[in-house]
Amino acid sequence: TKTTTRSDGNGGKCWLKYELPPLVLAEGDVCMVSGVKDTTLIPYKYTPLKLGTVQPMSWLGRQLLIQGNGLGGHLSLFWKDVNQSVWIGGQYDKQGAGHERVPYWLNGMVPLLAHLKAANLLDQLNVNLTEQIHYFITYILDHQLPNGWLGPDDGYGGVGNTYWTAWDVCLALMQYAEFNPDIEEKATRAVLSYIKEAHRRMLITPMQSWSGIRWSDWTWICQLMLDHGWSYGEEQLLWDAGVLAKQQGFNWNDYYLRKGQYKFALQAVPQWTMYDHGVNNGMVLKGGAIWYRQSKNTSDSDQSYLRVHMLETYHGLSSGVYSADECFGGRNPSRGTELCTVVEMIMSLNYIFMVQGDAMFADRVERATYNALPAEITPDMWAHQYLQQNNEINSMHTNPHIWESDGPDSTIFGLEPNFGCCTANFVQGWPKMVASILLLTQDTGIAIAQYAPVSATLPIGGGADFIMVTDYPFGDTVTVTINVKSSSSLPVYFRVPAWATQATISVNGGSPVGLTSGTMQLVKCNGLQKTQLLINFNPTIRLEFGWGYNNSVSVVRGPLVYALHMVENYVVTRHYEFNSNDYILSSPTPWNFALVVDKEQPNNTLIFQRMGPPGTIPFNNGDYSQVIHAKGRSIPSWIEEVNAANEPPLSPITCTNTRPSGEEISCGPVVDLLLVPYGSTNLRIGSFPWTLQT
């Protein structure tokens, strides 16, 4: 494997990867069809509602409006990889794994349009998002080739890798069909025709490269067509197409079991590889659950637990994601995580929860969405990073740098730092999370998988009215009101996070009742009645040890991770159009502190303060809704190295102590520190060394 560069046409460098390793086939003859006549899939434990059912309110509605009025809503107006893409007859969007930019962008902006339309918020946009999306969807449909191929059929991507480029377009078309019934049949028949043609070609030219690595997304698309009843008599074809992808794709089960030719990396990898690639692993995190629906073999669903365990154990970071810059970076909190990895991981965890139903997967959706996702994007959502760091003391052109594969501009905030994939792909993060908040259950009930302010008219309970009022994750309580309009009772399941060991619920003003953390709990709402649930999570400050290196500590309260507040100075280095700029960030704030902690009673040194409800910009990096006041001592020997914070020194630190290595640890006096929500920072320390309170 080697890394090379070429000009991006704008004076910068795109960091591309060539000479990828051969795939290790999963099993069997790569051209064998399944021969299975029963195309019944394992049902979801929790089934998504039709897109456009959930109406975001309050801070969540504002967050989606910020995205629509920000970079995502303007890319089609000035960024050549979207507004002059080969997908709409242009000459651009010819970088990366295929013609990927428009597919990525549509896969996120279509559900954003659905949510804003459902909430009657489209008139608050400064762009016509409806018109934008309609143009791209209709152009793609109207220019489908007679053989069924979607998009340009120019061989870009190489032999065996022309398939993946259209997969996100298929997802976008299916999502668009859910809330546009007038185009539902045309859009879904177009997807079916594409599947037919791609399957025909795969029988001749097996998947390779990115397509073969990401095979489970193709199987997922085929399954979605079956789930929605869009098979049009081609159930066997859809089943076989999913099976063929499994047969031709990379053997991820063996990789995570560490028994194949290529083994999961237990530490930072020294060079770029396809299988150690962060985004690939974020996508295929859901692969075991996807294939389980066809194989019906619990060894496949067990892979979901194994993959989460391996990622967290060997590369996990306190923000809820894992280091991968661009490939696995170990647990050093100064190593980076690509923004594409963040959004793909969130989507995968959502899917696993829907299939397998274990609340632990939804807990991880919450952690990454409310911490890692907003931290890698400016509060106004006009600029983003390619890589974020858990301990990030600057954001600038860094050469040398601590990461292995990506370029020196990977941590700046801008239009397309390092590489443009994240520019197009980051837009799926919030919309896909919103689509997973409320889910249908197998007993004709509703499940609350995530907590945020939303309302909905449910397709059950006689069209039951549902409303969830909350400032969560900026608040500790959630009020849910359900008006059941049928005579039958309505089961309501709600997630109690693993950290919520003191959570309670009150039903219709009754006495609070304790809840079991880490589970989905059940309340039955009586028919023809209105029921109100008050959930109080009663969070406490938690110290989480072991994220990062050297027994460092992270501070957590409820769903939010807290990081050192650093003054963030933005300097514009380049202006594009509208409000799109590139920025470098620096800070005069000292960062090399050890937290003073009381392991048994964290509140002795960490004091929580609520400042107010979330502001106009929910993840603002100044108008914090809550903070934690902490104590710390400076560690002069903890210094910057290769333009990043060095790994935290081994903790606990005994000040003025000589280590076995001969290193003397001296500490400054105890001072006051301010910790703020991680997701509201662009510079931060999220993993600290620590010393005990004396």
N, C-alpha and C positions, 0 to 999 in steps of 0.2 A: 504494500500500500504506500502511496506517496501523496503529498499535498503539493499543489501548485497554485499559481495565481494567474489572473488575467485582468486586464483593465475593465472596470464597470462602465466605461464610457463617460464617466463624470470626474475623472482624475483620481479616483480611488481604486482600491483593489478588492476584487471578489475572491474569497478563499474557497476554492473548489476542490473536489476530491475525485481522483481517477484511479484506474487500475484496482478495482475492488476485488475482494477475494471471491472465489467461486462459492455458490450456495451449497449447503449440505441439505440434501433433500430429506423431507420428513419420512417418507415411507413409500414403498411400492413403485409401480410403473407410473411415470409422470403423465402418461397419456391414457390412463385407465379411468373410465367413468364408473360411477358407484354401483349401478344396477339395483339400487334401493328404490322400491316402489312406494314405501310409506314415507312421505315427506313431512311428517309431523315433527315439529321442533319442540324441545323442552320449553314449556311456557315460562315467561318472566314471573319472578316472584312479585315484582312491582312493574307495572306497564306504564309507559309514558302517556300522558294526555295528548290529545291532538294539539299540534302547535297552534298557538293563538288563543288557547283556552285561558291561560294564566295571564293576569293583568298586573304588572309590576306597579307599585305605588311608592310614595314617600321617597326615601333616600335611594331605593333601588331603581325607581323610575328615573330619578335624576341621573343616576350613574349610566343608565342606558342612553339617556339623552346626550350626556357628555360624549359618549362614544359616537353616537350618530352625528353630533356637531363637530366632532374632532377629526382625527386623521382618517379613520375608517370610512366616514361618510363623504370624504373629499377625495379619496384616492382615484376614483373614476373621473375626476375633473382635472387631474394634472399629472398623475404618476403614469408614465408611459407603459409600465408593465401591466397596468389595468386598462387605461383609457385608449391605448393603442396596442392592445394584446392581439396575438394571433387568434385568440378565441372569438374576436369580433372583427376579423379581417385585417388586423394591423400587422406590424412587423416586430413587435416586442414580446416580452414574456418568453425568453429563450435562455433561461438560466436554471441551474439546479438540476433536480431529478427529472424534470420534464417541463412542460408548459404549465407550471404549478401555481402561478400567482393569482390568476383569475379564479381557478378552482378553490384555492384556499380562501380567497376573499368572499366569494359567494357562499361558501359553507358557513361562514360566520355572519354575514350581513343579511342573509335570508331570514334566519331566526330572529335577528335583531329587528328587522322590519315587522315580523309577525307580532313580537311583544309590544312594540311601540304602537302598532295599529290596534291591538287588543285593548291597550290602555288609553286610547284616544290621545296620544301624545305626538302624533305626526305633525300637527300644526305648530309644534314648538321646535321643530328642526329648522336649521337655516339652509338645508338642502332638500331636494325632492327625492327622498330615498325610494319611494314607490316607483317613480319613473326610472331611476337608475337601475334598480333590480329588474324591473319589467323588461327594459331594453336588453339587458344581458341574457335573461332567460329566453326571451322570444327569439333573439338572434341565434342562440345556440340551437334551439329547437328547429328553427326554420332552415338552418344550414346543416342539419344532420345528414350524413351521406346516405345514399340509397341502400348501402349494405348494413346500415345501422350504426356506423362509427360516429362517435361524438367528438367534435373538435378537429383540429388539424391532423391529418394522417400523413405526416411527413417523416416518420421514423425517428423523430427527435427523442433522445434518451437511450438509443442503442437497441440492439437485438434483445428481445425478451423484456424490455423495459419501457415499451410504449403504452403499457396498460394502465399503470398507476396514475398517470397524469389526469385521467378523466374521472377518477373515483370520487373526488370531492365534488365534481360537477353532478355526478349521480346523486350524492347526498343532498346537494342543494336543490336539485329538481324534485326529489321526493319531499323535502321539507316545504318547498314552495307549493306543491300539490296539496299539502295538508290544509292550508288556509286559503287556497284559491280553487274552489271546486270547479270553476269553469274551465280550468286548464288541467285538472287532475288526470284525466285519461290520456290526454296528449303527452303530458310530461312523463307519466309512468310507463306508457307504452314506448316512449323514446328510450327510457332506461332499460326496459326489457330488450328492445332491439339491440342496444349496445351490448348488453350481457351476452346475447346470442352470438354477436359477431366477435366479441372478445374471446368467448369460450371456443369458438371455431378456430380462432388463431392460436389460442393457447394449446390446443391439441396438436398443432403443427410446430409452433415455436413456444416452448415452455417459458414461464416467467423467470426472469433473472434480475439481478441487481436490486434496485429499490422496490420494484414490483414484487419480487420473490421474498424479500425481507419483510415487506408489509402485507403479506398475503391475507392475513386475517381480516383486514378491512374490506377486501373483496368478498370474502365469505360473509361478512356482516351485511354488506349491501344486498347480496342475494337473499339472505335471511329476512332483511327488512321488506323486501318485495313480497315474500311469503307472509310475513306478519300482517301486512296491511291489506292483503287480498288483492294485490296487484299482479298476480301471476298470469292471468288471462289464459288459463289452461296449460301453462308451461311449468307446472310445479316440479316435474322431474328435471327439466333443464336447470332450474334455479338450484335445486339440490345438488345436481351433478357439478355445476359450476363452482359451488362452494367446496365440494369434495376435491375437485381437481386443483384448486388453489392450495388446499392443505397438502396434497401430494407433491406439488411442485415447489412449495415454499420452504423457507429455512426452518430447520428443526429447533424451534425455541424451547420445547420441553427439555430436550437433552442439554441445551445450552444452560438453562437455569439449574438443571440437575447436575451439571458439571461432569457429564459422562460422555459427551460427544467430542468431536475433533476440536471444536471451538467451545471454550468454557467461560462461564460468567466471570468477570474480572473482580477479584477480591481487593483490589487497590487501584489507584490511579493508573491508567494505561499510558504507555509512552508514545503511542502513535495512533493515527486515525484508523479505525476499522469500522466496517459496516455494522457488525453485530454489537460492538460496544458503544454505538452511537446513541446519544441521549434521546433524540426525538424518535428514533426507531423503537427504542425500548418503551418510551411513553405510549406509542401507538399500540405495540403488541402486548402491553400490560394486560389488556382485555382479551388477548388472543385465546387464553385457556377457557374463559367463560364463553366466548363466541363458539369455539369448536365443541364445547360441552353440550351446547344446544342440539348439535347433530350427532355427536358420538354417544351421548347419554352416559358417558363414563366419568365417574367422579374423580378419576385421576386427572382429568382435564380441568375440572373446576378447582381441584386442589392446587393447580398451578397458580391460580390467582393469589392464594395465600403465600405460596413460595416466592413468587415474583415480588410482591410487596415486601416480604421479609428480606430478601436479598438486596433489594434496592435501598431499603432503609438501613440495614445493618452495615453495609459496606460503603454506601455513598450518601446516606441520608443527611439532611440539613434541617435545622429547627423550623424553617419557614414552611415545611410541608412538602418540599421537593427534594431531589437528589442532585448532586453535582454532576455535570456533564458538559464540558466546554471544549470541544463539541462532543467528546467522548468521556467516559467515566473519569471523574477527577478525585475519587476518594472522599474523605471526610474533612479535608482542610476547608474551613469556612471562607477562605479567600479564593477558592476555586469557584468557577462560575456555573450557571445554569442557563441554557438557552431558553428564550421566551416560548419558542415552539414546543419545547419539552414540557413547559408548565401547562400550556393549554391542552396538549394531547394527553398528558397524564390525568388532568382533571376529567376530561371526557372519558377516558378509559375507566377510571374509578367509578364514575357515574354509571357506566354501563355494567360493570361488575356488580354493583349494588342492585341494579334492577334485575339482573339474572339470578344472583345468589342470595340476596336479601340480608346479608350480614351488615349490621350497622357500622362495623369498623371501616368499611369501604366508604360509606357516606361521611364518616368522621374525617377521613383523609381528604375528601372533596372540600369540606368546609375549611380545613387547615390551609390547604394550598390556595383556595379561591380568595380567602379573606386576608392572606398574608403575602404569599409569593407573587400572585398575579398583579395586584395593584402596585407592588413595589418596583416592578420592572417597567412601569409606564408612568409618564408624568401625570400629575393630577388632572390636567385638562385633556388627557389622552390624545395629545397632538404629537408626542414623541415617545419612543421606546428604546430600550436597549436590546442588543442581541444577547448579551450575558448579564445576569445579575450575580452579585456576590453576597453571601450572608454577612460577611464582614467587608464592607465596601467603604474605603476612605477617600476615594476619588473616582471620577468618571471622565476619562480623557484618553487621548492618544498615548498608549503605554507601550514603549519598546525599550527594554525587554518587558515581558509580562509573565505572569505566573501560570497561565493556561498553556496547553500544549499545541492545540490545532488551529485555533481561530486567530484572526488578525488583530493588529494593535488598536483598532477602533471599536472593538467588540463591546466595551462598556460605556461608550458615549451614548447620549440620548439623541435620537434624531429620526430622520425619515427612513433610512435603510442602512443602519450601521452594520458594517462587516458584510452582510448579505441580506437580500431582500425578502427571504422566505417569511421571516417573522413579521415584516411589514404587512403582509397579506394575511397571515395566519393568526395573529394575536386577536383578531376581531371575534373569533369563535368563543373566547373564554367566558365572558359574562353571559351572552345569549344561551349557550349550552347549559350553563349552570341554572339559569332561570327555568329552562325547560325541564329540569329535573327536580324542582322544588316539590311539586305535588305529583303523585303517581297513583294509579289505580291498583287495587289489590285483587287477589284471586277470589276473595269472598265478597266481591262487589262493594268494596269500601274504598277509602282514600287513605293514602299514606303521606305524611309530612316528612320528606327526606331531608330538606334543608329549611333553615329559618331565615325569612326575609319578608318584608311587607308586600303581600300580594292579595288579590281577590280573584274569584273565579265562579262561574256558573258551571257546576259539575254535571257530567253526563249520567250521573247516578242520583239516587235519592229523589227522583222526580224533578231533577234539575235543581238540586240543592244549591243554595247560596253559601259561598265560603269566603271568609275574610280573615286575614292574619295581620294584626296590627302589632308592630314591633320596631324598635331601633336596632335590634340584633344585627350584626355582632357588636354594635356599639352600646347595646343595652342588655339587661339580664333577664327580662321577662318577655313573654309572648302571649298575646291574647288572641284566641281563635274563636270565631263565632260561626256556627253552622246552622242554617235554617233548612231542615229536611222537609221536603214537600210531598213525600210519599208516606204511606201508612207504615211501611217497614222501617226498622231501625237501620242506621247507617254506621258501619264499623269505621272508626277513625284510628289509624295507627300513627304514632309519632315517635321520632328518634330521640332517645336520651343519650347524649354523647358520653363516651367513656370517662371523660373528665368530670362529668356532672354528678358527683357522688352525693350531693346534698339537694338534688333537684326535687321539686314538689309540683303537684298539680291540684288545682281547685276546680271543681265542676259546678257551674251555676252558683258561684258564691259560697260553696261549701268549704269545710275545713280542708286545709292543705294535706295531701297524702304523699308520702315519700315514693320515689320512683327508683327503678333499678337501672343503673347506668350501663351504657354499652349495649342497649337493647332497643327494640321497637316495642313500645307499649300500646295498649289498646283501650279505647273508650268507645262504648256504643251509644250513639246519639239517637234518642227516641224519634219515631216517625211523627210527622206533622207537628214538630216542635222546633224551637230555637234552643240550641245548646251553646253555652259559653265555657271555654276552657282557658284557665289562666295557668301558664307554665312558668315557674320561677326556677331558674337554673342555679341560683345561689353560688356563683363561682367564687373561688378563692385563688389567691396568688400561688402559682406552682413553680417550683424550681425543677427544671429538667436537665439532668446531668448526662454527659456523654455525647451530645451532638457536637460534631466537629472533633478536633484533636485534643488530647491531653486532659481529658475529663473536664472540658469546659462546661459552662452552665448557660442555659437560656431561661428567660423569665416569661411566663405564660399566665394569662388570666382568661378563663373562658375559652373562646375560640381564637383569641388574639395573642400573637407573640409580641413581645415588647423589645425595642432596640434603643440603643443610646441615641438621644437627640443630638444631631449635628447641624449647625448652620450650613445651609446649602447655597452656594453662590453659583449662579448660572451665567455662563458667557456664551453668547451666540457666535458660532463659528461659520455658519452658512445659512442663508435663507433660501427657501424654495418658493412656494406659492401659498396663498392664504396665510394660515398661522403655522405653517410647517417650517421648522428650523432644526439645525443640528446644534447641540449644546455640549460644552464640557462643564463639569461640576467640580468644585473644590470646596474645602471647608477649613476655617481657622480653628475649629473646635478640636481640642485634644481628644484623642480616642483611646489611648493605651491605658485603660483602667482595669483593675480587678474589682469585681463586685464584692462588697462586704455582705456576707450572707449568714443567716441562722438557718441551718438545714432543717431543724425541727420546728421552728416557728418563723417561717419566711416573713410574716407581717411585722416582725420586730425591726427589720431593716428596709422593708419594701412597703410603701404606703400608697394605696390606690386612691385616686381622686377623679371623680366624674366632673367634667367641665361643662357638659350640656349635650343636647341632641346632636346628631351628625349634621354638618353644615351643608351649605349649598353644593359644595364639592365634597362628597363624603370622605374621600381619602386625601384630603388636603394636607400638605406638608407644613402646616403652621397652625391651622385652626383645629386643634385636636379635641375630640369629644371626651377623651379620657387619657390620663397619664398615670405613671407610677413614679413616685419619688424614691430614689435609691441612695445608697452610700457606696463610695468607691475609693480606691487608693491607686494613684498612678504607679505604673510599672515602667520605669525608664528603660529597662532592658528589652521590653517588648517594642520592637521597632519595625519600621517599614523595610521591606525587601522586595526587589524587582517590582517596584511601584505598587505594592500591595501590603496590607498588614501581614506581618509574618504570622505563622501559626501561634495560637495562644500558648504561653508557657504552661508547664505542667501544674495542675491544681490538685489539692489546695496549696496555695502559696503561704509559706511561713516567711514573713518579711524579715529582711536582713538575715538570710539563711544561705549557707553554702550548699549547693547540690552536689551529689556524688560526681557530677561531671566537672566540678570546680566552678560552676556558674554561681555567682552571688546574686540573690534576688533582693533588691532593695525596693522599698515602697515609699510613696509620698504620704502625706497626712490624709486622714479621712476627709472627704469632701462630698458635697451634695451632687447627685447626678439626676438627670431627668430622662426617664424612659418613656417612649411614645410608641403607638402601634406600628409594627413593622411595615404594614401595608401603606402607611402614610409617610414612608421615608424613601428617598432615593440614594442617600448615603447613610451609613449606619454601622454599628457593631451589634450583631445579633447573637454571637456566641462569645462569652466572656471567660477569662480566667477568674478565679475567685479565692477569697481568703475568708476565714471564719471570723465572726464577730467575737471580740474579746471584751 
